[in-house]
Amino acid sequence: MTVIICNNTPDCIRGHLKRWFIEPKPNVFVGTVNAKTREQTIAYIRRNAKGLGMLIITPERSSQGFSVQTFGETDRRAVQYAGLYLIAEKWETECDPTL
């Protein structure tokens, strides 16, 4: 299962995402797609909605069972700590991903 959370998604991108994902809440897209479709969809969004902030959660073989990626400016920041993905909601200084 893949989860994509966007900031202020343009209508054309929202329509494109609804081909493969459901939108249970505005700007939150959830679906089960293969890796190739997921990567092509993300590449399309990045090409056609420059500056759109995205947080993407995808399946991965790890202790948590998922990985987290971010593109652009997002309200939350993904950090990896001791091999685990954490989401920072607020921060006072720049996060050091190597901690």
PDB file as gemmi writes it, atoms N, CA and C in Angstrom:
CRYST1    1.000    1.000    1.000  90.00  90.00  90.00 P 1                      
ATOM      1  N   MET A   1       0.838  -1.171   0.000  1.00  0.00           N  
ATOM      2  CA  MET A   1       0.000   0.000   0.000  1.00  0.00           C  
ATOM      3  C   MET A   1       0.886   1.239   0.000  1.00  0.00           C  
ATOM      4  N   THR A   2       0.493   2.217  -0.779  1.00  0.00           N  
ATOM      5  CA  THR A   2       1.213   3.475  -0.873  1.00  0.00           C  
ATOM      6  C   THR A   2       0.312   4.603  -0.388  1.00  0.00           C  
ATOM      7  N   VAL A   3       0.890   5.524   0.377  1.00  0.00           N  
ATOM      8  CA  VAL A   3       0.173   6.709   0.844  1.00  0.00           C  
ATOM      9  C   VAL A   3       0.942   7.931   0.367  1.00  0.00           C  
ATOM     10  N   ILE A   4       0.244   8.850  -0.287  1.00  0.00           N  
ATOM     11  CA  ILE A   4       0.841  10.097  -0.751  1.00  0.00           C  
ATOM     12  C   ILE A   4       0.062  11.238  -0.111  1.00  0.00           C  
ATOM     13  N   ILE A   5       0.774  12.105   0.591  1.00  0.00           N  
ATOM     14  CA  ILE A   5       0.151  13.273   1.220  1.00  0.00           C  
ATOM     15  C   ILE A   5       0.757  14.505   0.559  1.00  0.00           C  
ATOM     16  N   CYS A   6      -0.096  15.331  -0.036  1.00  0.00           N  
ATOM     17  CA  CYS A   6       0.364  16.507  -0.779  1.00  0.00           C  
ATOM     18  C   CYS A   6      -0.117  17.781  -0.101  1.00  0.00           C  
ATOM     19  N   ASN A   7       0.525  18.880  -0.450  1.00  0.00           N  
ATOM     20  CA  ASN A   7       0.100  20.208  -0.010  1.00  0.00           C  
ATOM     21  C   ASN A   7      -0.582  20.915  -1.175  1.00  0.00           C  
ATOM     22  N   ASN A   8      -1.858  21.267  -1.022  1.00  0.00           N  
ATOM     23  CA  ASN A   8      -2.584  22.052  -2.031  1.00  0.00           C  
ATOM     24  C   ASN A   8      -2.434  21.480  -3.440  1.00  0.00           C  
ATOM     25  N   THR A   9      -2.946  20.297  -3.647  1.00  0.00           N  
ATOM     26  CA  THR A   9      -2.814  19.593  -4.921  1.00  0.00           C  
ATOM     27  C   THR A   9      -3.624  20.276  -6.020  1.00  0.00           C  
ATOM     28  N   PRO A  10      -2.998  20.630  -7.159  1.00  0.00           N  
ATOM     29  CA  PRO A  10      -3.759  21.189  -8.281  1.00  0.00           C  
ATOM     30  C   PRO A  10      -4.769  20.156  -8.808  1.00  0.00           C  
ATOM     31  N   ASP A  11      -5.860  20.630  -9.385  1.00  0.00           N  
ATOM     32  CA  ASP A  11      -6.919  19.733  -9.861  1.00  0.00           C  
ATOM     33  C   ASP A  11      -6.416  18.720 -10.883  1.00  0.00           C  
ATOM     34  N   CYS A  12      -5.522  19.132 -11.788  1.00  0.00           N  
ATOM     35  CA  CYS A  12      -5.036  18.190 -12.806  1.00  0.00           C  
ATOM     36  C   CYS A  12      -4.221  17.064 -12.167  1.00  0.00           C  
ATOM     37  N   ILE A  13      -3.448  17.357 -11.144  1.00  0.00           N  
ATOM     38  CA  ILE A  13      -2.661  16.334 -10.450  1.00  0.00           C  
ATOM     39  C   ILE A  13      -3.587  15.461  -9.613  1.00  0.00           C  
ATOM     40  N   ARG A  14      -4.559  16.074  -8.969  1.00  0.00           N  
ATOM     41  CA  ARG A  14      -5.537  15.327  -8.170  1.00  0.00           C  
ATOM     42  C   ARG A  14      -6.263  14.310  -9.057  1.00  0.00           C  
ATOM     43  N   GLY A  15      -6.679  14.724 -10.241  1.00  0.00           N  
ATOM     44  CA  GLY A  15      -7.349  13.816 -11.173  1.00  0.00           C  
ATOM     45  C   GLY A  15      -6.441  12.684 -11.612  1.00  0.00           C  
ATOM     46  N   HIS A  16      -5.176  13.003 -11.860  1.00  0.00           N  
ATOM     47  CA  HIS A  16      -4.206  11.972 -12.258  1.00  0.00           C  
ATOM     48  C   HIS A  16      -4.032  10.941 -11.138  1.00  0.00           C  
ATOM     49  N   LEU A  17      -3.913  11.400  -9.908  1.00  0.00           N  
ATOM     50  CA  LEU A  17      -3.732  10.481  -8.782  1.00  0.00           C  
ATOM     51  C   LEU A  17      -4.957   9.610  -8.553  1.00  0.00           C  
ATOM     52  N   LYS A  18      -6.145  10.130  -8.842  1.00  0.00           N  
ATOM     53  CA  LYS A  18      -7.380   9.369  -8.607  1.00  0.00           C  
ATOM     54  C   LYS A  18      -7.550   8.206  -9.583  1.00  0.00           C  
ATOM     55  N   ARG A  19      -6.683   8.105 -10.568  1.00  0.00           N  
ATOM     56  CA  ARG A  19      -6.718   6.941 -11.465  1.00  0.00           C  
ATOM     57  C   ARG A  19      -6.345   5.671 -10.708  1.00  0.00           C  
ATOM     58  N   TRP A  20      -5.410   5.781  -9.771  1.00  0.00           N  
ATOM     59  CA  TRP A  20      -4.904   4.607  -9.074  1.00  0.00           C  
ATOM     60  C   TRP A  20      -5.119   4.641  -7.564  1.00  0.00           C  
ATOM     61  N   PHE A  21      -5.448   5.791  -7.018  1.00  0.00           N  
ATOM     62  CA  PHE A  21      -5.563   5.954  -5.569  1.00  0.00           C  
ATOM     63  C   PHE A  21      -6.959   6.449  -5.201  1.00  0.00           C  
ATOM     64  N   ILE A  22      -7.366   6.161  -3.977  1.00  0.00           N  
ATOM     65  CA  ILE A  22      -8.563   6.795  -3.446  1.00  0.00           C  
ATOM     66  C   ILE A  22      -8.113   8.012  -2.637  1.00  0.00           C  
ATOM     67  N   GLU A  23      -9.025   8.937  -2.420  1.00  0.00           N  
ATOM     68  CA  GLU A  23      -8.700  10.156  -1.678  1.00  0.00           C  
ATOM     69  C   GLU A  23      -9.635  10.239  -0.462  1.00  0.00           C  
ATOM     70  N   PRO A  24      -9.271   9.548   0.645  1.00  0.00           N  
ATOM     71  CA  PRO A  24     -10.152   9.515   1.815  1.00  0.00           C  
ATOM     72  C   PRO A  24     -10.290  10.865   2.511  1.00  0.00           C  
ATOM     73  N   LYS A  25      -9.342  11.731   2.298  1.00  0.00           N  
ATOM     74  CA  LYS A  25      -9.328  13.072   2.885  1.00  0.00           C  
ATOM     75  C   LYS A  25      -8.645  13.976   1.862  1.00  0.00           C  
ATOM     76  N   PRO A  26      -9.022  15.249   1.755  1.00  0.00           N  
ATOM     77  CA  PRO A  26      -8.377  16.105   0.758  1.00  0.00           C  
ATOM     78  C   PRO A  26      -6.844  16.063   0.842  1.00  0.00           C  
ATOM     79  N   ASN A  27      -6.218  15.855  -0.311  1.00  0.00           N  
ATOM     80  CA  ASN A  27      -4.760  15.826  -0.462  1.00  0.00           C  
ATOM     81  C   ASN A  27      -4.087  14.599   0.147  1.00  0.00           C  
ATOM     82  N   VAL A  28      -4.853  13.578   0.507  1.00  0.00           N  
ATOM     83  CA  VAL A  28      -4.311  12.307   1.012  1.00  0.00           C  
ATOM     84  C   VAL A  28      -4.771  11.222   0.049  1.00  0.00           C  
ATOM     85  N   PHE A  29      -3.814  10.514  -0.546  1.00  0.00           N  
ATOM     86  CA  PHE A  29      -4.112   9.498  -1.551  1.00  0.00           C  
ATOM     87  C   PHE A  29      -3.563   8.157  -1.086  1.00  0.00           C  
ATOM     88  N   VAL A  30      -4.404   7.109  -1.179  1.00  0.00           N  
ATOM     89  CA  VAL A  30      -4.036   5.782  -0.693  1.00  0.00           C  
ATOM     90  C   VAL A  30      -4.362   4.764  -1.774  1.00  0.00           C  
ATOM     91  N   GLY A  31      -3.412   3.863  -2.037  1.00  0.00           N  
ATOM     92  CA  GLY A  31      -3.674   2.833  -3.030  1.00  0.00           C  
ATOM     93  C   GLY A  31      -2.608   1.762  -3.030  1.00  0.00           C  
ATOM     94  N   THR A  32      -2.919   0.679  -3.714  1.00  0.00           N  
ATOM     95  CA  THR A  32      -1.974  -0.413  -3.879  1.00  0.00           C  
ATOM     96  C   THR A  32      -1.608  -0.476  -5.353  1.00  0.00           C  
ATOM     97  N   VAL A  33      -0.405  -0.043  -5.663  1.00  0.00           N  
ATOM     98  CA  VAL A  33       0.089  -0.043  -7.039  1.00  0.00           C  
ATOM     99  C   VAL A  33       1.468  -0.683  -7.055  1.00  0.00           C  
ATOM    100  N   ASN A  34       1.865  -1.171  -8.225  1.00  0.00           N  
ATOM    101  CA  ASN A  34       3.205  -1.757  -8.307  1.00  0.00           C  
ATOM    102  C   ASN A  34       4.248  -0.641  -8.309  1.00  0.00           C  
ATOM    103  N   ALA A  35       5.486  -1.013  -8.084  1.00  0.00           N  
ATOM    104  CA  ALA A  35       6.570  -0.038  -7.932  1.00  0.00           C  
ATOM    105  C   ALA A  35       6.751   0.813  -9.189  1.00  0.00           C  
ATOM    106  N   LYS A  36       6.625   0.215 -10.371  1.00  0.00           N  
ATOM    107  CA  LYS A  36       6.814   0.967 -11.612  1.00  0.00           C  
ATOM    108  C   LYS A  36       5.744   2.049 -11.760  1.00  0.00           C  
ATOM    109  N   THR A  37       4.489   1.699 -11.520  1.00  0.00           N  
ATOM    110  CA  THR A  37       3.400   2.671 -11.610  1.00  0.00           C  
ATOM    111  C   THR A  37       3.588   3.778 -10.588  1.00  0.00           C  
ATOM    112  N   ARG A  38       3.979   3.409  -9.374  1.00  0.00           N  
ATOM    113  CA  ARG A  38       4.205   4.397  -8.314  1.00  0.00           C  
ATOM    114  C   ARG A  38       5.305   5.379  -8.712  1.00  0.00           C  
ATOM    115  N   GLU A  39       6.433   4.865  -9.185  1.00  0.00           N  
ATOM    116  CA  GLU A  39       7.557   5.734  -9.549  1.00  0.00           C  
ATOM    117  C   GLU A  39       7.212   6.630 -10.735  1.00  0.00           C  
ATOM    118  N   GLN A  40       6.495   6.093 -11.730  1.00  0.00           N  
ATOM    119  CA  GLN A  40       6.099   6.910 -12.880  1.00  0.00           C  
ATOM    120  C   GLN A  40       5.110   7.991 -12.469  1.00  0.00           C  
ATOM    121  N   THR A  41       4.209   7.666 -11.553  1.00  0.00           N  
ATOM    122  CA  THR A  41       3.239   8.647 -11.067  1.00  0.00           C  
ATOM    123  C   THR A  41       3.943   9.767 -10.307  1.00  0.00           C  
ATOM    124  N   ILE A  42       4.877   9.413  -9.437  1.00  0.00           N  
ATOM    125  CA  ILE A  42       5.622  10.417  -8.677  1.00  0.00           C  
ATOM    126  C   ILE A  42       6.455  11.290  -9.621  1.00  0.00           C  
ATOM    127  N   ALA A  43       7.077  10.685 -10.623  1.00  0.00           N  
ATOM    128  CA  ALA A  43       7.863  11.446 -11.600  1.00  0.00           C  
ATOM    129  C   ALA A  43       6.961  12.414 -12.369  1.00  0.00           C  
ATOM    130  N   TYR A  44       5.763  11.973 -12.748  1.00  0.00           N  
ATOM    131  CA  TYR A  44       4.813  12.834 -13.459  1.00  0.00           C  
ATOM    132  C   TYR A  44       4.434  14.038 -12.596  1.00  0.00           C  
ATOM    133  N   ILE A  45       4.154  13.792 -11.324  1.00  0.00           N  
ATOM    134  CA  ILE A  45       3.771  14.870 -10.417  1.00  0.00           C  
ATOM    135  C   ILE A  45       4.922  15.857 -10.266  1.00  0.00           C  
ATOM    136  N   ARG A  46       6.108  15.356 -10.079  1.00  0.00           N  
ATOM    137  CA  ARG A  46       7.268  16.245  -9.888  1.00  0.00           C  
ATOM    138  C   ARG A  46       7.557  17.081 -11.134  1.00  0.00           C  
ATOM    139  N   ARG A  47       7.291  16.524 -12.320  1.00  0.00           N  
ATOM    140  CA  ARG A  47       7.498  17.267 -13.573  1.00  0.00           C  
ATOM    141  C   ARG A  47       6.431  18.345 -13.771  1.00  0.00           C  
ATOM    142  N   ASN A  48       5.198  18.035 -13.413  1.00  0.00           N  
ATOM    143  CA  ASN A  48       4.069  18.893 -13.753  1.00  0.00           C  
ATOM    144  C   ASN A  48       3.530  19.742 -12.607  1.00  0.00           C  
ATOM    145  N   ALA A  49       4.036  19.564 -11.419  1.00  0.00           N  
ATOM    146  CA  ALA A  49       3.598  20.388 -10.283  1.00  0.00           C  
ATOM    147  C   ALA A  49       4.823  20.774  -9.468  1.00  0.00           C  
ATOM    148  N   LYS A  50       5.687  21.526 -10.102  1.00  0.00           N  
ATOM    149  CA  LYS A  50       6.916  21.939  -9.424  1.00  0.00           C  
ATOM    150  C   LYS A  50       6.567  22.728  -8.168  1.00  0.00           C  
ATOM    151  N   GLY A  51       7.266  22.432  -7.082  1.00  0.00           N  
ATOM    152  CA  GLY A  51       7.017  23.124  -5.826  1.00  0.00           C  
ATOM    153  C   GLY A  51       5.963  22.467  -4.957  1.00  0.00           C  
ATOM    154  N   LEU A  52       5.288  21.434  -5.473  1.00  0.00           N  
ATOM    155  CA  LEU A  52       4.291  20.721  -4.678  1.00  0.00           C  
ATOM    156  C   LEU A  52       5.001  19.888  -3.622  1.00  0.00           C  
ATOM    157  N   GLY A  53       4.644  20.051  -2.374  1.00  0.00           N  
ATOM    158  CA  GLY A  53       5.232  19.259  -1.295  1.00  0.00           C  
ATOM    159  C   GLY A  53       4.522  17.927  -1.162  1.00  0.00           C  
ATOM    160  N   MET A  54       5.292  16.843  -1.076  1.00  0.00           N  
ATOM    161  CA  MET A  54       4.716  15.502  -0.944  1.00  0.00           C  
ATOM    162  C   MET A  54       5.448  14.713   0.130  1.00  0.00           C  
ATOM    163  N   LEU A  55       4.698  13.958   0.902  1.00  0.00           N  
ATOM    164  CA  LEU A  55       5.242  12.966   1.812  1.00  0.00           C  
ATOM    165  C   LEU A  55       4.699  11.638   1.320  1.00  0.00           C  
ATOM    166  N   ILE A  56       5.584  10.695   1.021  1.00  0.00           N  
ATOM    167  CA  ILE A  56       5.189   9.434   0.404  1.00  0.00           C  
ATOM    168  C   ILE A  56       5.629   8.280   1.289  1.00  0.00           C  
ATOM    169  N   ILE A  57       4.692   7.406   1.609  1.00  0.00           N  
ATOM    170  CA  ILE A  57       4.979   6.216   2.415  1.00  0.00           C  
ATOM    171  C   ILE A  57       4.768   5.009   1.515  1.00  0.00           C  
ATOM    172  N   THR A  58       5.830   4.198   1.358  1.00  0.00           N  
ATOM    173  CA  THR A  58       5.782   3.047   0.470  1.00  0.00           C  
ATOM    174  C   THR A  58       6.221   1.782   1.206  1.00  0.00           C  
ATOM    175  N   PRO A  59       5.749   0.614   0.747  1.00  0.00           N  
ATOM    176  CA  PRO A  59       6.168  -0.630   1.393  1.00  0.00           C  
ATOM    177  C   PRO A  59       7.655  -0.894   1.197  1.00  0.00           C  
ATOM    178  N   GLU A  60       8.280  -1.475   2.211  1.00  0.00           N  
ATOM    179  CA  GLU A  60       9.696  -1.818   2.147  1.00  0.00           C  
ATOM    180  C   GLU A  60       9.950  -2.978   3.093  1.00  0.00           C  
ATOM    181  N   ARG A  61      10.903  -3.807   2.743  1.00  0.00           N  
ATOM    182  CA  ARG A  61      11.288  -4.904   3.639  1.00  0.00           C  
ATOM    183  C   ARG A  61      12.190  -4.353   4.724  1.00  0.00           C  
ATOM    184  N   SER A  62      11.604  -4.028   5.846  1.00  0.00           N  
ATOM    185  CA  SER A  62      12.344  -3.504   6.989  1.00  0.00           C  
ATOM    186  C   SER A  62      11.547  -3.865   8.237  1.00  0.00           C  
ATOM    187  N   SER A  63      12.081  -3.517   9.380  1.00  0.00           N  
ATOM    188  CA  SER A  63      11.376  -3.833  10.619  1.00  0.00           C  
ATOM    189  C   SER A  63      10.042  -3.094  10.711  1.00  0.00           C  
ATOM    190  N   GLN A  64       9.954  -1.906  10.133  1.00  0.00           N  
ATOM    191  CA  GLN A  64       8.695  -1.161  10.137  1.00  0.00           C  
ATOM    192  C   GLN A  64       7.771  -1.566   8.995  1.00  0.00           C  
ATOM    193  N   GLY A  65       8.342  -2.084   7.925  1.00  0.00           N  
ATOM    194  CA  GLY A  65       7.539  -2.511   6.786  1.00  0.00           C  
ATOM    195  C   GLY A  65       7.251  -1.394   5.782  1.00  0.00           C  
ATOM    196  N   PHE A  66       7.848  -0.225   5.976  1.00  0.00           N  
ATOM    197  CA  PHE A  66       7.634   0.883   5.047  1.00  0.00           C  
ATOM    198  C   PHE A  66       8.834   1.813   5.034  1.00  0.00           C  
ATOM    199  N   SER A  67       8.872   2.668   4.007  1.00  0.00           N  
ATOM    200  CA  SER A  67       9.873   3.730   3.941  1.00  0.00           C  
ATOM    201  C   SER A  67       9.136   5.042   3.710  1.00  0.00           C  
ATOM    202  N   VAL A  68       9.813   6.148   3.997  1.00  0.00           N  
ATOM    203  CA  VAL A  68       9.212   7.474   3.874  1.00  0.00           C  
ATOM    204  C   VAL A  68      10.123   8.343   3.019  1.00  0.00           C  
ATOM    205  N   GLN A  69       9.528   9.045   2.056  1.00  0.00           N  
ATOM    206  CA  GLN A  69      10.257   9.997   1.210  1.00  0.00           C  
ATOM    207  C   GLN A  69       9.508  11.319   1.259  1.00  0.00           C  
ATOM    208  N   THR A  70      10.229  12.403   1.113  1.00  0.00           N  
ATOM    209  CA  THR A  70       9.587  13.705   0.973  1.00  0.00           C  
ATOM    210  C   THR A  70      10.163  14.413  -0.235  1.00  0.00           C  
ATOM    211  N   PHE A  71       9.332  15.221  -0.867  1.00  0.00           N  
ATOM    212  CA  PHE A  71       9.737  16.057  -1.983  1.00  0.00           C  
ATOM    213  C   PHE A  71       9.148  17.437  -1.749  1.00  0.00           C  
ATOM    214  N   GLY A  72       9.918  18.468  -1.970  1.00  0.00           N  
ATOM    215  CA  GLY A  72       9.429  19.824  -1.803  1.00  0.00           C  
ATOM    216  C   GLY A  72       9.232  20.184  -0.338  1.00  0.00           C  
ATOM    217  N   GLU A  73       8.535  21.286  -0.109  1.00  0.00           N  
ATOM    218  CA  GLU A  73       8.266  21.767   1.243  1.00  0.00           C  
ATOM    219  C   GLU A  73       7.034  21.065   1.807  1.00  0.00           C  
ATOM    220  N   THR A  74       7.199  20.453   2.968  1.00  0.00           N  
ATOM    221  CA  THR A  74       6.092  19.777   3.630  1.00  0.00           C  
ATOM    222  C   THR A  74       5.959  20.295   5.061  1.00  0.00           C  
ATOM    223  N   ASP A  75       4.781  20.096   5.644  1.00  0.00           N  
ATOM    224  CA  ASP A  75       4.546  20.519   7.021  1.00  0.00           C  
ATOM    225  C   ASP A  75       5.285  19.632   8.016  1.00  0.00           C  
ATOM    226  N   ARG A  76       5.574  18.428   7.603  1.00  0.00           N  
ATOM    227  CA  ARG A  76       6.267  17.476   8.470  1.00  0.00           C  
ATOM    228  C   ARG A  76       7.524  17.003   7.772  1.00  0.00           C  
ATOM    229  N   ARG A  77       8.472  16.576   8.551  1.00  0.00           N  
ATOM    230  CA  ARG A  77       9.757  16.157   8.014  1.00  0.00           C  
ATOM    231  C   ARG A  77      10.025  14.707   8.417  1.00  0.00           C  
ATOM    232  N   ALA A  78      10.433  13.902   7.458  1.00  0.00           N  
ATOM    233  CA  ALA A  78      10.778  12.508   7.739  1.00  0.00           C  
ATOM    234  C   ALA A  78      12.246  12.440   8.140  1.00  0.00           C  
ATOM    235  N   VAL A  79      12.526  11.776   9.254  1.00  0.00           N  
ATOM    236  CA  VAL A  79      13.899  11.561   9.695  1.00  0.00           C  
ATOM    237  C   VAL A  79      14.062  10.088  10.030  1.00  0.00           C  
ATOM    238  N   GLN A  80      15.263   9.610   9.884  1.00  0.00           N  
ATOM    239  CA  GLN A  80      15.555   8.229  10.221  1.00  0.00           C  
ATOM    240  C   GLN A  80      16.445   8.235  11.459  1.00  0.00           C  
ATOM    241  N   TYR A  81      16.020   7.524  12.479  1.00  0.00           N  
ATOM    242  CA  TYR A  81      16.743   7.464  13.744  1.00  0.00           C  
ATOM    243  C   TYR A  81      16.881   5.999  14.134  1.00  0.00           C  
ATOM    244  N   ALA A  82      18.108   5.518  14.269  1.00  0.00           N  
ATOM    245  CA  ALA A  82      18.398   4.125  14.622  1.00  0.00           C  
ATOM    246  C   ALA A  82      17.693   3.157  13.676  1.00  0.00           C  
ATOM    247  N   GLY A  83      17.634   3.536  12.383  1.00  0.00           N  
ATOM    248  CA  GLY A  83      17.030   2.665  11.382  1.00  0.00           C  
ATOM    249  C   GLY A  83      15.519   2.735  11.303  1.00  0.00           C  
ATOM    250  N   LEU A  84      14.888   3.586  12.101  1.00  0.00           N  
ATOM    251  CA  LEU A  84      13.434   3.728  12.096  1.00  0.00           C  
ATOM    252  C   LEU A  84      13.043   5.084  11.531  1.00  0.00           C  
ATOM    253  N   TYR A  85      11.973   5.112  10.756  1.00  0.00           N  
ATOM    254  CA  TYR A  85      11.466   6.366  10.236  1.00  0.00           C  
ATOM    255  C   TYR A  85      10.587   7.028  11.281  1.00  0.00           C  
ATOM    256  N   LEU A  86      10.837   8.311  11.502  1.00  0.00           N  
ATOM    257  CA  LEU A  86      10.042   9.121  12.414  1.00  0.00           C  
ATOM    258  C   LEU A  86       9.587  10.360  11.659  1.00  0.00           C  
ATOM    259  N   ILE A  87       8.473  10.930  12.088  1.00  0.00           N  
ATOM    260  CA  ILE A  87       7.968  12.143  11.471  1.00  0.00           C  
ATOM    261  C   ILE A  87       8.073  13.277  12.479  1.00  0.00           C  
ATOM    262  N   ALA A  88       8.826  14.302  12.120  1.00  0.00           N  
ATOM    263  CA  ALA A  88       8.979  15.475  12.979  1.00  0.00           C  
ATOM    264  C   ALA A  88       7.903  16.483  12.584  1.00  0.00           C  
ATOM    265  N   GLU A  89       7.058  16.841  13.556  1.00  0.00           N  
ATOM    266  CA  GLU A  89       5.996  17.804  13.283  1.00  0.00           C  
ATOM    267  C   GLU A  89       6.477  19.230  13.449  1.00  0.00           C  
ATOM    268  N   LYS A  90       7.302  19.466  14.456  1.00  0.00           N  
ATOM    269  CA  LYS A  90       7.843  20.796  14.702  1.00  0.00           C  
ATOM    270  C   LYS A  90       9.319  20.650  15.022  1.00  0.00           C  
ATOM    271  N   TRP A  91      10.095  21.619  14.637  1.00  0.00           N  
ATOM    272  CA  TRP A  91      11.518  21.588  14.934  1.00  0.00           C  
ATOM    273  C   TRP A  91      12.005  23.026  15.064  1.00  0.00           C  
ATOM    274  N   GLU A  92      13.018  23.184  15.860  1.00  0.00           N  
ATOM    275  CA  GLU A  92      13.577  24.521  16.062  1.00  0.00           C  
ATOM    276  C   GLU A  92      14.820  24.739  15.228  1.00  0.00           C  
ATOM    277  N   THR A  93      15.575  23.680  14.963  1.00  0.00           N  
ATOM    278  CA  THR A  93      16.760  23.768  14.124  1.00  0.00           C  
ATOM    279  C   THR A  93      16.655  22.720  13.031  1.00  0.00           C  
ATOM    280  N   GLU A  94      17.543  22.803  12.097  1.00  0.00           N  
ATOM    281  CA  GLU A  94      17.561  21.855  11.001  1.00  0.00           C  
ATOM    282  C   GLU A  94      17.792  20.435  11.514  1.00  0.00           C  
ATOM    283  N   CYS A  95      16.999  19.474  11.062  1.00  0.00           N  
ATOM    284  CA  CYS A  95      17.152  18.079  11.470  1.00  0.00           C  
ATOM    285  C   CYS A  95      18.404  17.492  10.842  1.00  0.00           C  
ATOM    286  N   ASP A  96      19.157  16.730  11.609  1.00  0.00           N  
ATOM    287  CA  ASP A  96      20.321  16.035  11.102  1.00  0.00           C  
ATOM    288  C   ASP A  96      19.922  14.582  10.864  1.00  0.00           C  
ATOM    289  N   PRO A  97      19.741  14.154   9.606  1.00  0.00           N  
ATOM    290  CA  PRO A  97      19.273  12.796   9.314  1.00  0.00           C  
ATOM    291  C   PRO A  97      20.262  11.705   9.717  1.00  0.00           C  
ATOM    292  N   THR A  98      21.493  12.062  10.074  1.00  0.00           N  
ATOM    293  CA  THR A  98      22.461  11.045  10.465  1.00  0.00           C  
ATOM    294  C   THR A  98      22.398  10.711  11.945  1.00  0.00           C  
ATOM    295  N   LEU A  99      21.572  11.442  12.699  1.00  0.00           N  
ATOM    296  CA  LEU A  99      21.480  11.164  14.146  1.00  0.00           C  
ATOM    297  C   LEU A  99      20.814   9.850  14.420  1.00  0.00           C  
TER     298      LEU A  99                                                      
END                                                                             
